[in-house]
Amino acid sequence: MAVWLSWVITSLRRAAWAPVLVFSIHLVALLGFDLYRHFPDFDIPMHFIGGVAIAHFVGMSYRTAARMKLLGEPSAVMFPPMILGLTSLAAVVWEFAEFIADRQFGTLSQPSLADTLLDLLMGLFGGAVWMAGNHLCSAGIGRKDRPE
């Protein structure tokens, strides 16, 4: 099997569960319970959790590629902005999808510019929180087996 195909399969197995879970919750909330209409602010934590999930997926996929020697080891300086940049890209693509759905299907995903900007901010904040947690875990902060 080609190394890149092995990387794709391994990344999907190890990291895709997070965005798939968030998207599944979104679909159940939207189609099953109509939560966004009854509780419009439900959108805010969903964008935050989506940012965490995408950052997890991108970060773990990169690390898997590095382990398989497809990419170099992530630099401590470049890894955070790369993850945040790709999380930002995913948030922007999601907002474009909401815009298209609003125009083509009459949904009300984006009631205002302020709502769209808050959605983007929450996605970025979720990505930043994942990066902070990842940094703490990578540094071994809080580990009992770490030498003092």
C-alpha positions as CSV (number, residue, x, y, z in Angstrom):
1,M,0.0,0.0,0.0
2,A,1.2,3.5,-0.8
3,V,2.6,5.4,2.2
4,W,0.3,8.3,1.6
5,L,-2.8,6.0,1.5
6,S,-1.6,4.4,4.8
7,W,-1.3,7.9,6.2
8,V,-4.9,8.8,5.1
9,I,-6.3,5.7,6.6
10,T,-4.4,6.0,9.9
11,S,-5.3,9.7,10.2
12,L,-9.0,9.0,9.6
13,R,-8.9,6.2,12.2
14,R,-7.0,8.2,14.9
15,A,-8.4,11.7,14.4
16,A,-11.5,11.9,12.2
17,W,-13.7,10.8,15.1
18,A,-13.7,14.3,16.5
19,P,-15.1,16.3,13.5
20,V,-17.4,13.4,12.6
21,L,-18.8,13.5,16.2
22,V,-19.3,17.3,16.1
23,F,-21.0,17.1,12.6
24,S,-23.2,14.3,13.9
25,I,-24.3,16.3,16.9
26,H,-24.9,19.2,14.5
27,L,-27.2,17.1,12.3
28,V,-29.1,15.7,15.2
29,A,-29.6,19.2,16.7
30,L,-30.6,20.6,13.3
31,L,-32.8,17.8,11.9
32,G,-33.8,15.9,14.9
33,F,-34.6,18.6,17.4
34,D,-34.6,21.9,15.5
35,L,-32.4,23.2,18.3
36,Y,-30.9,26.1,16.3
37,R,-34.4,27.6,15.8
38,H,-35.5,27.1,19.5
39,F,-32.1,28.0,21.0
40,P,-30.1,30.2,18.5
41,D,-27.2,30.5,20.9
42,F,-26.6,26.8,20.6
43,D,-24.6,27.8,17.6
44,I,-21.9,29.4,19.7
45,P,-20.6,26.3,21.6
46,M,-21.0,24.2,18.4
47,H,-18.6,26.5,16.6
48,F,-16.2,26.4,19.5
49,I,-16.3,22.6,19.7
50,G,-16.0,22.4,15.9
51,G,-12.7,24.5,16.2
52,V,-11.4,22.0,18.8
53,A,-12.4,19.1,16.6
54,I,-10.8,20.4,13.5
55,A,-7.6,21.4,15.3
56,H,-7.4,17.9,16.7
57,F,-7.9,16.4,13.3
58,V,-5.3,18.6,11.6
59,G,-2.7,18.3,14.5
60,M,-3.0,14.5,14.8
61,S,-2.9,14.1,11.0
62,Y,0.3,16.1,10.8
63,R,1.9,14.2,13.6
64,T,0.9,10.9,11.9
65,A,2.5,12.1,8.7
66,A,5.7,13.0,10.6
67,R,5.8,9.6,12.2
68,M,5.5,8.0,8.8
69,K,8.3,10.2,7.5
70,L,6.0,11.9,4.9
71,L,6.6,15.3,6.6
72,G,9.3,16.5,8.9
73,E,8.8,16.8,12.7
74,P,6.6,19.8,13.5
75,S,8.6,22.8,14.6
76,A,7.6,24.2,18.0
77,V,7.5,27.6,16.3
78,M,5.6,26.7,13.1
79,F,3.2,24.0,14.4
80,P,0.8,26.4,16.3
81,P,0.3,28.9,13.5
82,M,-0.1,26.1,11.0
83,I,-2.8,24.4,13.1
84,L,-4.5,27.7,13.7
85,G,-4.3,28.7,10.1
86,L,-5.9,25.4,8.9
87,T,-8.5,25.6,11.6
88,S,-9.3,29.1,10.3
89,L,-9.6,27.8,6.8
90,A,-12.0,25.1,7.9
91,A,-14.1,27.8,9.8
92,V,-14.2,30.0,6.7
93,V,-15.2,27.1,4.5
94,W,-18.0,26.2,7.0
95,E,-19.3,29.8,6.9
96,F,-19.3,29.8,3.1
97,A,-21.4,26.6,3.3
98,E,-23.8,28.3,5.7
99,F,-24.0,31.2,3.3
100,I,-24.7,29.0,0.3
101,A,-27.3,27.0,2.3
102,D,-29.0,30.3,3.3
103,R,-29.2,31.5,-0.3
104,Q,-30.1,28.2,-2.0
105,F,-32.3,26.5,0.6
106,G,-33.7,29.5,2.6
107,T,-32.0,28.4,5.9
108,L,-31.2,31.1,8.5
109,S,-27.8,30.0,9.5
110,Q,-26.3,33.5,9.2
111,P,-28.8,36.1,10.5
112,S,-26.2,38.8,10.6
113,L,-22.6,39.8,10.0
114,A,-22.0,39.9,13.8
115,D,-23.2,36.2,14.0
116,T,-20.9,35.1,11.3
117,L,-17.9,36.9,12.9
118,L,-18.7,35.4,16.3
119,D,-18.9,31.9,14.6
120,L,-15.4,32.5,13.1
121,L,-14.1,33.7,16.4
122,M,-15.4,30.8,18.3
123,G,-13.9,28.3,15.8
124,L,-10.5,30.0,16.2
125,F,-10.9,30.1,20.0
126,G,-11.6,26.3,19.9
127,G,-8.5,25.7,17.9
128,A,-6.4,27.8,20.3
129,V,-7.8,25.9,23.2
130,W,-6.9,22.6,21.6
131,M,-3.4,23.9,20.9
132,A,-2.9,25.0,24.5
133,G,-4.1,21.6,25.7
134,N,-1.9,19.8,23.2
135,H,1.1,21.9,24.3
136,L,0.5,21.1,28.0
137,C,0.1,17.4,27.2
138,S,3.2,17.4,25.0
139,A,5.2,19.2,27.7
140,G,4.1,16.5,30.2
141,I,2.7,19.1,32.6
142,G,0.7,17.4,35.3
143,R,2.2,14.0,34.7
144,K,2.9,12.0,37.8
145,D,5.7,10.0,36.1
146,R,7.6,13.1,35.1
147,P,10.9,13.6,37.0
148,E,10.9,16.6,39.3
